Structure formats: structure tokens, C-alpha cells
Amino acid sequence: MTVRTAWAACPKGTPVMLMRDRLDVVFADEDFTHLYPSDGRPGFSPGQLALVSVLQFAENLSDRAAADAVRTRIDWKYGLGLELDDPGFDHSVLSEFRARLAEGSRADQLLELMLDRLVAAGLLKGRGRQRTDATHVLAAVRRLSRLELAGESVRAALEEIAEADPDWLVPLIEPEWAKRYGRKVEIGKVSGGKVAVRERAEEFGRDGQKLLTAVWAADAPDRLRMLRQVEILRRVWAHQYYWDREGQLRWREGTALPPASLRFDSPYDTDAHYCVKRDVQWSGYRVHVTESCDQDLPHLVTHVATTIAPVQDGQLTEKIHDDLATRRLAPAEHVVDTAYLSPAQIERAQRVHGITLLGPVLADNSRQAKADSGFDKTAFAIDWGNEQAICPRGATSVSWTELHISGHTYLQARFAERDCTPCPDRARCTSSATGSRSIAVLPQALHEIQIRNRLDQQTELWQRRYAIRAGIESTLSENVRAHGLRRSRYRGLTRTHVQHVLTAMACNLSRLANWHDTTSSTRRASRLQTLCTAAGFTII
């Protein structure tokens, strides 16, 4: 009855109906037995809850709207395999299901189940071409300045202690605290400049330190030290304050601050970090999306990774390759931008997984390379066997030293002053007034990869191969605009990752509904195509 009614109401089908016809049962209850205990009252079908969660993100619905759709929409009942009179379930069940997915790597296992179904249906394969890019994600909490963070951390701790042990807190309260922390801390521009900001911050610092000292006193109840907001207050004070030599609590500024990867921006989401990338500033996370891009198959998301905002793209390259290889979906060619690759990553991808990592290697930005006067690194011949470099004028280096810079190993070749000082090309070769020229190169295998890739990426053939990377930008745009990828619905990195996985699966569902197999179906020609064909023009 559900089938007949759905096709009568929607003779052309809907994305949900087309998905059900192409993949049959996407998630079976047997796939989720590890999420639920074997005893107790029967629960709702986890396979159906998983599919409802995907459909929810496909249409960017709230929990309540998704539960209503299960009860009222015929195409959803068709996709879920429900009878027309099925009453559905309460919307709170969806949040409970996501909480189970947030434990361990269960969200990634859910995506893996979908990918297995797609591989079995012949819609996805390994050893093809894939592409990756990242975008920023805004946290679900209000973005706070450092001053607001200090004040709100004190207020959050006071609120939690007032609920846990109000009698203990009463003697500590100062008369000004009711006005200062009675409502959420919102501070605009502080008149008086940096001095006034510092004074206000140190005022918050004294209040917070008084509270922390009392909580860690010997006569304080042990349970107060275990409160979440008290621990967060302690961490905020370690990040934002320090003790000077006179024993005064001071506000950290400039280089005294710890890196952004350690500091967080809200006491209500300690995984939300501040980051700047080019002209974009945000507090939250970063999501990396990898999709297949073979011409004869639909473009489907194969991997999703969520990190805190300051984590750079290149730190995810190896993880993406390892995860795809574990799923037997490693590509033959992986197309990325400059942030994801280096000569070392190119070499590892080929050696470990047989992946060709395609992308522009960072250009040589030295003064000599920009001047293009023939004295950049490529103009020096390297004698690897004798550990020497030979300059364009024929001079040979006199030292060969191993350097470690930012986690990378370099080999530095330095020339003698007796060769560099009288050289007529000294001004073009080095900017030092008295010192000699030196060059730092990567180890031989990586150096050759770097040189070869820099030459290749200047050719038209390489640029045509690399042009396919642009498609990942449209995928990110689709997920942002249609599926709500830009803003996190939940607090915390783990729950946000669950959202990103469900969003990726929703994107796959939409792609499957819109994909047409050109080998078995044809599309109607447009009027312009018909006119051009009649006029004798070739349509590519």
C-alpha cells in the first residue's frame, strides 16, 4: 500500500524514493547491534533511525520536523519501508541516537556502512581520482573576546557552585558580584584603551582566583573540585593570567599568551578555538571533505574529518590516506591544494599507498628566485655523493650541515668567504654585506620531487589535470547552503563531527538522486543544441 500510494502521489519519484530503489536497505538493524544492550525493552529500529538522521540533514530539518516527516510524508515512509499507518517516534529519540554515535568512532562506521553499500551497488570504487578541501565551521556558542571569556568563566563557575552547594558559596560572595555576574557578561568597547581593559581583566582575575583558592582549600567539599565549570575556570586562568615577581596576578598579553591551539573561546565549548585564514576570522572548527571525482560515476563523499580550527590542512593528509586505504577506497590520484602537500607527503603517499598526490608545491619565495637572475637554488648543482654544492660561478661549498626547521630536515651548504667576497655577482647572489652565500635543500629524494613538481606545474598539461580540483569547492558550497555545514548545531568536537558525517551522507543521498547513468539513459537536448546540430556545428 505504501509503494502504490507513494508512486501515485509522486509519479516521478523523490530523492528518498530513488535512493531506496537504488540501494534497497541502506542500514540494517544488524549493523547497530553493538550500540544497544541485548536486554531491556525493545527500542526503535536503529537502521531506520540512522536513515532518518541522514534524511534530516539532507533537508536541514530540526529533530521535531524530522520526526513529523516520518509520520506525515509518504516518500519518507517509502524510503524507510514503513506502513502508511505507522505512528513514528518521539523527536527526542534522534538526539539519543546521535549521542550513541558520538561515542568512539561510531559516526565514521556509519559512513563506512553507506560506502560499502555504494561499492556493492557499483556506484563507488577505489583506485580512481579523489579530491579534498576544507572549510571553516562556526561553533554553536557565542564568540567571546578574551575579556568576556574571563568574566563569563567566573559567572559559569558561580552558577554551577550555586546549584551544587549554595550554603558553601554564600560566605564568599562579594556585594559587587550580583551586578558583575548576575547576567551573562557582554562587554563592548571599553573606554580608556588597553589600560582600562587590563584593569577590568585583573578585576575578573582577582574574583576568579578567590573562588579557585576557596575551592581548593583543605576544608572545601571534594565534589566542588570535580565540577566541570570549576575545572574550566582553572584552565582559563592558566591561559589568561600569570603571577609576577611581586606575587600579583597579571593579565597575559602578546607573546605571553599560549598558542591558539591550547586556548578556547567559550567556557561552554572548550573545543571551539579562534583561527584566522587569510581574511576569514572565526571561532569553531575546521572540516575536511574528500570526494570521488571519476567521470563515469557519481561524485560521492568518501571521507570526513573534523578538527579544531587551528589545525592546518597538511596535518590531515596522512590520516585521510590511511583511513581510505583501510576502507579499500584509496585513490590512484588525490587532487589537493598547496596546504595539503609537501615533498615529504608526496613521497609517503606514493611509497605507502601508491597514491599520486597532485597539487602545486609551494613556490620558492626567496629574493633570488623572485629576481630571476640565475642565482636561486635551482641554479646550484648538488653533488650528493660528496655532499657539496656548486654555484653558477663554479665555486664549491666548504661545509655541509644538517638542519632541523619546523619539523623538517634540511641540508645546508655554505660557501667560503674567499670565494664570495670578490665575486662580481655577489649583489645578485646574496644580500649579506660581509657573509658568504649558503643554500638549504631537502634530502636528495625530496629535493628531486620538489624540483620536478615545480617544473611540471608550469605546463599546460599539468594545469588541465589539476583543473578537476575546482569541483570540491562546489561540494563544500552545496553542503554549506543546502545541508547547514557552516554552523555547528551542537557543542563539542565529537558531536560536531557526527553532524559533519551525517551531512556528508546527506550529500551522497542527494548526489545519487540527481545522478543519471549516461550509458542507459539520455537527456533531452536543449533548443540551442538542436539548433547547432541542424546548422552543422559539432556538440562536444
C-alpha positions as CSV (number, residue, x, y, z in Angstrom):
1,M,0.0,0.0,0.0
2,T,2.8,2.4,0.8
3,V,4.5,1.7,-2.5
4,R,1.3,2.2,-4.6
5,T,0.4,5.4,-2.7
6,A,3.9,6.9,-3.0
7,W,4.2,6.3,-6.7
8,A,0.6,7.6,-7.3
9,A,1.4,10.8,-5.4
10,C,4.9,11.2,-6.8
11,P,5.0,9.6,-10.3
12,K,8.5,10.9,-11.0
13,G,9.8,9.8,-7.6
14,T,11.6,11.9,-5.0
15,P,15.3,11.7,-3.8
16,V,14.3,9.5,-0.9
17,M,12.3,7.1,-3.2
18,L,15.1,7.0,-5.8
19,M,17.7,6.3,-3.0
20,R,15.6,3.3,-1.7
21,D,15.2,1.9,-5.2
22,R,18.9,2.1,-6.0
23,L,20.3,0.9,-2.6
24,D,17.4,-1.0,-1.2
25,V,18.0,-1.1,2.6
26,V,20.9,1.3,3.3
27,F,21.2,0.4,7.0
28,A,20.1,-2.8,8.6
29,D,19.4,-3.3,12.3
30,E,22.1,-5.9,12.5
31,D,24.7,-3.2,11.7
32,F,23.9,-1.5,15.0
33,T,23.8,-4.4,17.5
34,H,27.0,-3.1,19.2
35,L,25.2,0.2,20.1
36,Y,22.4,-1.3,22.1
37,P,22.2,-3.8,25.1
38,S,20.8,-7.2,24.5
39,D,18.3,-7.0,27.4
40,G,15.7,-4.4,28.3
41,R,12.6,-3.2,26.5
42,P,12.6,-3.2,22.7
43,G,13.9,0.0,21.1
44,F,13.2,1.7,17.9
45,S,14.8,0.3,14.8
46,P,18.4,1.7,14.7
47,G,18.6,1.2,11.0
48,Q,15.6,3.4,10.5
49,L,16.9,6.0,13.0
50,A,20.2,6.1,11.0
51,L,18.4,6.7,7.8
52,V,16.1,9.3,9.3
53,S,19.2,11.1,10.7
54,V,20.6,11.2,7.1
55,L,17.4,12.4,5.6
56,Q,17.1,15.1,8.3
57,F,20.4,16.6,7.3
58,A,19.6,16.2,3.6
59,E,16.7,18.7,4.1
60,N,18.3,20.6,7.0
61,L,15.5,19.8,9.4
62,S,15.2,20.0,13.2
63,D,14.6,16.9,15.2
64,R,11.0,17.7,15.7
65,A,10.5,18.4,12.0
66,A,12.2,15.2,11.0
67,A,10.0,13.1,13.4
68,D,7.0,14.9,11.9
69,A,8.2,13.9,8.4
70,V,8.4,10.3,9.4
71,R,4.7,10.4,10.4
72,T,3.3,12.5,7.6
73,R,5.4,12.2,4.4
74,I,4.7,9.3,2.1
75,D,8.1,9.4,0.4
76,W,9.8,9.1,3.8
77,K,7.7,6.1,4.7
78,Y,8.6,4.6,1.3
79,G,12.3,5.1,1.9
80,L,12.1,3.8,5.5
81,G,9.9,0.8,4.5
82,L,7.0,1.8,6.8
83,E,3.3,1.1,6.7
84,L,1.1,4.1,6.0
85,D,-0.4,3.9,9.5
86,D,3.0,3.8,11.3
87,P,2.9,6.3,14.1
88,G,6.7,7.1,14.0
89,F,8.5,8.1,17.2
90,D,9.1,11.0,19.5
91,H,11.7,13.5,18.3
92,S,13.9,13.1,21.4
93,V,14.9,9.6,20.1
94,L,17.0,11.2,17.4
95,S,19.2,13.1,19.9
96,E,19.7,9.9,21.9
97,F,20.8,8.1,18.7
98,R,23.3,10.8,17.9
99,A,24.7,10.6,21.4
100,R,25.4,6.9,20.8
101,L,27.1,7.8,17.5
102,A,29.3,10.3,19.3
103,E,31.0,7.5,21.3
104,G,34.2,6.4,19.9
105,S,34.4,6.2,16.1
106,R,30.8,5.1,15.6
107,A,29.9,8.0,13.3
108,D,32.7,7.1,10.9
109,Q,31.5,3.5,11.0
110,L,28.1,4.7,9.9
111,L,29.6,6.4,6.9
112,E,31.6,3.3,6.1
113,L,28.3,1.3,6.1
114,M,26.9,3.6,3.4
115,L,30.1,3.4,1.4
116,D,30.0,-0.4,1.5
117,R,26.5,-0.3,0.1
118,L,27.6,2.1,-2.7
119,V,30.6,-0.1,-3.6
120,A,28.3,-3.2,-3.7
121,A,25.9,-1.3,-6.0
122,G,28.8,-0.4,-8.4
123,L,28.4,3.4,-7.7
124,L,31.8,3.8,-6.0
125,K,35.3,2.2,-6.4
126,G,38.8,2.6,-5.2
127,R,41.9,3.5,-7.2
128,G,40.2,6.3,-9.1
129,R,40.5,10.0,-8.6
130,Q,39.5,11.9,-5.4
131,R,39.9,15.5,-4.2
132,T,40.0,17.1,-0.8
133,D,39.4,20.6,0.6
134,A,38.4,22.2,3.9
135,T,36.2,24.9,5.2
136,H,35.6,26.7,8.5
137,V,32.7,25.8,10.8
138,L,31.3,28.3,13.3
139,A,30.7,27.0,16.9
140,A,27.3,26.8,18.4
141,V,28.3,29.2,21.2
142,R,28.7,32.9,21.2
143,R,32.1,34.1,20.2
144,L,33.7,35.9,23.2
145,S,36.6,38.3,23.5
146,R,39.3,37.4,25.9
147,L,37.9,39.9,28.4
148,E,34.4,38.4,28.1
149,L,35.8,34.9,28.4
150,A,37.4,35.7,31.7
151,G,34.2,37.3,33.1
152,E,31.8,34.6,31.7
153,S,34.1,31.8,33.1
154,V,33.7,33.2,36.6
155,R,29.9,33.6,36.1
156,A,29.6,30.0,34.8
157,A,31.6,28.6,37.8
158,L,29.5,30.6,40.3
159,E,26.3,29.4,38.7
160,E,27.4,25.7,38.9
161,I,28.5,26.0,42.5
162,A,25.3,27.9,43.5
163,E,23.4,24.9,42.3
164,A,25.7,22.2,43.8
165,D,26.3,23.8,47.2
166,P,24.7,27.2,47.8
167,D,25.4,27.2,51.6
168,W,29.2,26.9,50.9
169,L,29.2,29.7,48.4
170,V,27.2,32.3,50.4
171,P,30.2,33.5,52.6
172,L,32.4,34.0,49.6
173,I,30.0,36.3,47.7
174,E,31.1,40.0,47.5
175,P,28.5,42.8,47.2
176,E,29.6,43.7,43.6
177,W,29.2,40.1,42.3
178,A,25.4,40.3,41.9
179,K,25.8,43.2,39.4
180,R,29.0,41.9,37.9
181,Y,28.0,38.2,37.4
182,G,24.2,38.3,37.7
183,R,23.7,38.1,34.0
184,K,25.8,36.9,31.1
185,V,28.9,39.0,30.6
186,E,28.7,41.2,27.4
187,I,31.4,43.8,27.0
188,G,31.7,46.1,24.1
189,K,34.4,48.7,23.6
190,V,36.0,49.6,26.9
191,S,36.7,53.4,27.3
192,G,40.2,54.1,28.4
193,G,42.1,51.8,26.0
194,K,44.4,49.0,26.9
195,V,44.9,50.3,30.4
196,A,41.2,50.1,31.2
197,V,40.9,46.6,29.6
198,R,43.8,45.4,31.7
199,E,42.2,46.8,34.9
200,R,38.9,45.1,34.1
201,A,40.6,41.8,33.3
202,E,42.6,41.8,36.5
203,E,39.4,42.6,38.4
204,F,37.9,39.4,36.9
205,G,41.2,37.7,37.8
206,R,41.0,38.5,41.5
207,D,37.4,37.3,41.7
208,G,38.2,34.0,39.9
209,Q,41.4,33.5,41.9
210,K,39.4,34.0,45.2
211,L,36.9,31.3,44.0
212,L,39.6,28.9,42.9
213,T,41.6,29.3,46.2
214,A,38.4,28.6,48.2
215,V,37.5,25.5,46.2
216,W,41.0,24.0,46.6
217,A,41.2,24.8,50.3
218,A,41.5,21.8,52.6
219,D,38.1,22.3,54.2
220,A,36.2,22.6,50.9
221,P,34.0,19.8,49.7
222,D,35.8,17.5,47.3
223,R,32.8,17.4,44.9
224,L,33.3,21.1,44.1
225,R,36.7,20.4,42.5
226,M,35.0,17.9,40.2
227,L,32.5,20.4,38.8
228,R,33.0,21.0,35.0
229,Q,32.9,24.8,35.1
230,V,35.3,25.0,38.0
231,E,37.9,23.0,36.1
232,I,37.3,25.2,33.0
233,L,37.8,28.3,35.2
234,R,41.1,26.8,36.3
235,R,42.2,26.2,32.7
236,V,41.1,29.7,31.6
237,W,43.1,31.3,34.5
238,A,46.2,29.3,33.4
239,H,45.8,30.5,29.8
240,Q,45.0,34.2,30.5
241,Y,46.8,35.1,33.7
242,Y,50.2,34.8,35.4
243,W,51.9,35.6,38.7
244,D,54.5,38.4,38.5
245,R,57.6,38.5,40.7
246,E,55.7,40.5,43.4
247,G,53.1,37.8,43.6
248,Q,50.4,39.8,41.8
249,L,48.0,38.2,39.3
250,R,48.5,39.8,35.9
251,W,46.7,39.7,32.5
252,R,48.7,37.9,29.8
253,E,49.4,39.9,26.6
254,G,51.2,39.5,23.3
255,T,53.8,36.7,23.2
256,A,53.0,35.7,26.8
257,L,49.8,34.0,25.6
258,P,49.8,30.3,24.9
259,P,49.1,29.3,21.2
260,A,45.5,29.3,19.9
261,S,45.5,25.5,19.7
262,L,45.5,25.4,23.5
263,R,43.2,28.4,24.3
264,F,39.5,28.1,23.8
265,D,37.0,30.9,23.3
266,S,34.0,29.9,25.4
267,P,33.5,28.2,28.8
268,Y,30.6,26.3,27.3
269,D,32.6,24.7,24.4
270,T,36.2,24.1,25.2
271,D,36.8,22.6,21.7
272,A,35.9,26.0,20.0
273,H,39.2,27.8,19.1
274,Y,39.9,31.0,17.4
275,C,41.6,31.0,14.0
276,V,42.4,33.3,11.1
277,K,42.8,32.1,7.5
278,R,43.5,34.9,5.0
279,D,40.6,37.3,5.5
280,V,38.3,34.9,7.5
281,Q,38.2,35.0,11.3
282,W,36.1,32.5,13.2
283,S,35.8,30.6,16.4
284,G,34.9,26.9,16.0
285,Y,36.2,24.1,13.9
286,R,37.5,23.0,10.5
287,V,36.0,20.2,8.4
288,H,37.9,18.4,5.6
289,V,35.8,16.7,2.9
290,T,37.1,14.2,0.4
291,E,35.0,13.1,-2.6
292,S,35.4,10.8,-5.6
293,C,35.6,12.6,-9.0
294,D,35.6,9.8,-11.6
295,Q,33.8,10.8,-14.8
296,D,31.7,7.6,-15.2
297,L,30.4,7.5,-11.6
298,P,28.6,9.9,-9.3
299,H,30.8,12.1,-7.2
300,L,30.4,10.9,-3.6
301,V,31.9,11.9,-0.3
302,T,34.3,9.2,0.9
303,H,35.9,10.8,4.0
304,V,35.1,13.4,6.5
305,A,37.5,14.8,9.2
306,T,36.7,17.4,11.8
307,T,39.4,19.2,13.8
308,I,39.8,22.2,16.0
309,A,40.2,25.4,13.9
310,P,44.0,26.0,14.3
311,V,44.9,22.5,12.9
312,Q,46.4,23.1,9.5
313,D,45.3,21.2,6.4
314,G,48.6,19.4,5.8
315,Q,48.3,17.7,9.2
316,L,45.3,15.7,7.8
317,T,46.9,14.4,4.6
318,E,48.4,11.2,6.0
319,K,45.3,10.4,8.1
320,I,43.0,10.8,5.0
321,H,45.2,8.4,3.1
322,D,45.4,5.8,5.9
323,D,41.6,5.9,6.5
324,L,40.8,5.5,2.8
325,A,43.3,2.6,2.5
326,T,41.7,0.9,5.5
327,R,38.3,1.1,3.7
328,R,39.9,-0.1,0.5
329,L,38.9,3.2,-1.2
330,A,42.4,4.7,-1.6
331,P,42.6,6.7,-4.8
332,A,45.2,6.3,-7.5
333,E,45.3,10.1,-7.8
334,H,44.5,12.5,-5.0
335,V,44.0,16.2,-6.0
336,V,44.6,18.8,-3.3
337,D,45.7,22.4,-2.9
338,T,49.1,23.6,-1.7
339,A,48.2,23.4,2.0
340,Y,47.8,19.6,1.9
341,L,51.1,18.6,0.3
342,S,54.8,18.9,0.7
343,P,57.6,16.8,-1.0
344,A,57.6,14.5,2.1
345,Q,53.9,13.9,1.8
346,I,54.1,13.3,-1.9
347,E,56.9,10.7,-1.3
348,R,55.0,9.0,1.5
349,A,51.7,8.8,-0.4
350,Q,53.4,7.1,-3.3
351,R,55.5,4.8,-1.2
352,V,52.9,3.6,1.4
353,H,49.7,3.7,-0.6
354,G,50.7,4.0,-4.3
355,I,48.8,7.4,-4.4
356,T,49.8,10.2,-6.7
357,L,49.4,13.3,-4.7
358,L,48.6,16.1,-7.2
359,G,48.8,19.7,-6.3
360,P,51.0,22.8,-6.5
361,V,54.2,22.6,-4.5
362,L,54.9,25.8,-2.6
363,A,57.0,28.1,-4.8
364,D,60.5,29.3,-4.0
365,N,59.8,32.8,-2.4
366,S,63.5,33.7,-1.9
367,R,64.8,37.1,-3.1
368,Q,67.0,35.4,-5.7
369,A,64.0,33.3,-7.1
370,K,61.8,36.4,-7.4
371,A,64.6,38.4,-9.1
372,D,65.0,35.5,-11.7
373,S,68.7,36.4,-12.1
374,G,70.0,32.9,-12.2
375,F,71.1,32.6,-8.6
376,D,68.2,30.8,-6.9
377,K,68.6,27.2,-5.5
378,T,67.9,25.6,-8.9
379,A,71.0,27.3,-10.3
380,F,73.3,25.4,-7.9
381,A,74.4,21.9,-8.8
382,I,74.3,19.4,-6.0
383,D,76.9,16.7,-5.7
384,W,75.1,14.4,-3.3
385,G,77.9,11.8,-3.2
386,N,80.5,14.3,-2.0
387,E,77.9,16.4,0.0
388,Q,78.8,19.6,-1.9
389,A,77.0,22.3,-3.8
390,I,78.5,24.1,-6.8
391,C,77.5,27.7,-7.6
392,P,76.9,29.1,-11.1
393,R,80.4,30.6,-11.0
394,G,81.9,27.2,-10.3
395,A,82.8,27.6,-6.6
396,T,82.3,24.6,-4.4
397,S,80.8,24.7,-0.9
398,V,83.1,24.1,2.1
399,S,80.6,22.8,4.7
400,W,77.6,20.5,4.7
401,T,75.4,20.7,7.8
402,E,72.1,19.0,8.7
403,L,69.4,21.4,10.0
404,H,66.0,20.8,11.6
405,I,63.5,23.6,10.9
406,S,59.8,23.3,11.9
407,G,60.0,19.5,12.0
408,H,61.7,19.3,8.6
409,T,65.2,18.2,7.8
410,Y,67.4,20.4,5.6
411,L,70.9,20.1,4.3
412,Q,72.8,23.4,4.4
413,A,75.7,24.0,2.0
414,R,77.8,27.0,2.9
415,F,80.4,28.7,0.6
416,A,83.7,30.2,1.6
417,E,84.1,33.9,2.1
418,R,87.2,33.9,-0.1
419,D,85.0,32.8,-3.0
420,C,82.0,35.0,-2.3
421,T,83.7,38.3,-1.3
422,P,85.5,39.0,-4.7
423,C,82.7,37.5,-6.8
424,P,81.3,40.1,-9.4
425,D,77.8,38.6,-9.0
426,R,77.8,38.9,-5.2
427,A,75.0,41.6,-5.1
428,R,72.7,39.3,-7.2
429,C,73.6,36.2,-5.2
430,T,73.4,37.3,-1.6
431,S,72.1,40.3,0.4
432,S,74.7,39.9,3.1
433,A,77.3,42.7,3.2
434,T,80.0,40.5,4.7
435,G,78.9,36.9,4.9
436,S,79.1,34.2,2.3
437,R,76.2,32.5,0.4
438,S,74.6,29.4,1.8
439,I,71.7,27.3,0.5
440,A,69.5,24.9,2.4
441,V,68.0,22.0,0.4
442,L,65.9,19.0,1.3
443,P,67.4,15.5,1.3
444,Q,68.0,14.2,-2.2
445,A,64.8,12.2,-2.8
446,L,62.6,15.1,-1.6
447,H,64.7,17.7,-3.3
448,E,64.2,16.0,-6.7
449,I,60.4,15.7,-6.1
450,Q,60.3,19.4,-5.2
451,I,62.2,20.4,-8.3
452,R,60.3,18.1,-10.6
453,N,56.9,19.2,-9.4
454,R,57.7,22.9,-9.6
455,L,58.6,22.4,-13.2
456,D,55.6,20.2,-14.0
457,Q,53.1,22.6,-12.6
458,Q,54.1,25.3,-15.0
459,T,52.9,23.2,-18.0
460,E,49.5,23.3,-19.6
461,L,49.1,19.5,-19.3
462,W,49.5,19.6,-15.6
463,Q,47.1,22.5,-15.2
464,R,44.5,20.7,-17.2
465,R,44.9,17.7,-14.9
466,Y,44.7,19.9,-11.8
467,A,41.6,21.8,-13.0
468,I,39.3,19.0,-11.6
469,R,40.1,20.2,-8.1
470,A,37.7,23.1,-8.5
471,G,34.8,20.7,-8.1
472,I,35.4,20.3,-4.4
473,E,34.6,23.9,-3.9
474,S,31.1,23.4,-5.3
475,T,30.7,20.4,-3.0
476,L,31.6,22.5,0.0
477,S,29.2,25.2,-1.2
478,E,26.4,22.7,-1.6
479,N,26.9,21.3,1.9
480,V,27.0,24.8,3.4
481,R,23.9,26.1,1.6
482,A,21.7,23.0,1.4
483,H,22.8,21.0,4.4
484,G,23.9,23.6,7.0
485,L,27.6,22.7,7.2
486,R,28.8,26.1,8.1
487,R,27.4,26.3,11.6
488,S,27.6,23.6,14.2
489,R,24.3,22.5,15.7
490,Y,26.0,21.0,18.8
491,R,28.7,21.8,21.3
492,G,31.9,19.9,21.3
493,L,34.2,18.4,18.7
494,T,32.8,14.9,18.9
495,R,29.2,15.9,18.4
496,T,30.1,18.3,15.7
497,H,31.9,15.5,13.8
498,V,28.7,13.4,14.0
499,Q,26.9,16.4,12.3
500,H,29.6,16.5,9.6
501,V,29.3,12.8,8.9
502,L,25.6,12.9,8.6
503,T,25.9,16.0,6.4
504,A,28.3,14.1,4.1
505,M,25.9,11.1,3.9
506,A,23.0,13.5,3.1
507,C,25.1,14.9,0.3
508,N,25.7,11.4,-1.1
509,L,22.0,10.8,-1.0
510,S,21.3,14.0,-3.0
511,R,24.0,13.1,-5.5
512,L,22.5,9.6,-6.0
513,A,19.1,11.1,-6.6
514,N,20.4,13.5,-9.2
515,W,22.9,11.2,-11.0
516,H,22.0,9.8,-14.4
517,D,23.8,6.9,-15.9
518,T,24.6,8.2,-19.4
519,T,25.1,4.6,-20.7
520,S,21.5,3.7,-20.1
521,S,19.6,6.9,-20.3
522,T,19.6,10.0,-22.4
523,R,18.8,13.6,-21.7
524,R,16.6,15.8,-23.8
525,A,18.6,18.1,-26.0
526,S,18.2,21.9,-25.4
527,R,16.8,24.1,-28.1
528,L,20.3,25.6,-28.6
529,Q,21.8,22.2,-29.0
530,T,19.1,21.2,-31.6
531,L,19.7,24.4,-33.5
532,C,23.5,24.0,-33.5
533,T,23.2,20.4,-34.7
534,A,20.9,21.4,-37.6
535,A,23.4,24.1,-38.5
536,G,26.2,21.6,-38.8
537,F,28.1,22.6,-35.6
538,T,29.8,19.9,-33.5
539,I,28.5,19.4,-30.0
540,I,31.2,18.2,-27.5
